[in-house]
Amino acid sequence: MIELNIPGKGTFQLEQLVCDVNGTLAVDGKLLDGVAERLANLRDQLTIHLITADTHGRQNEIDQILNLSVVRLQPGREAEQKAAYVNKLGAEKVIAIGQGANDALMLKTAALGICILSQEGTAVAALQAADLVTADLFSAFNLIENPTRIVATLRR
């Protein structure tokens, strides 16, 4: 668990990390180098969840590398499905990371939504829905591993 006390926003006890896969953890369906190690480091503090529409059809390979199972979305209304999953986990306990238009509602619903700038592009809707925007996925991981940075950025 990660506890954040953000002046002007309140106290958060974050237990879940929900990550979009394509465009966020993977580019063109291929897992980014270093993602497996970074997610493994976060498992001591957070339960990791992957969620995807499996655009590139390579999710089984990613599941094996990460030793995680993924939530596969049904075609249509992907944004609503992602937000519903976050709500099912208890949105007040969730950090969500994404970058696509279908991630925007998930980022807004989660207690902490982090939008990353991606090689596959970043949707303006995701930028506007997030609490934080980072230069890339690894910068987002750095924030989670150093939560006082999040407090410094979001304090009012």
Secondary structure by P-SEA (a helix, b strand, c coil): cccccccccccccccbbbbbcccccccccccccaaaaaaaaaccccbbbbbccccccaaaaaaaaaccccccccccaaaaaaaaaaaaaccccbbbbbccccaaaaaaaccbbbbbbccccccaaaaaacccccccaaaaaaaaacaaaaaaaccc
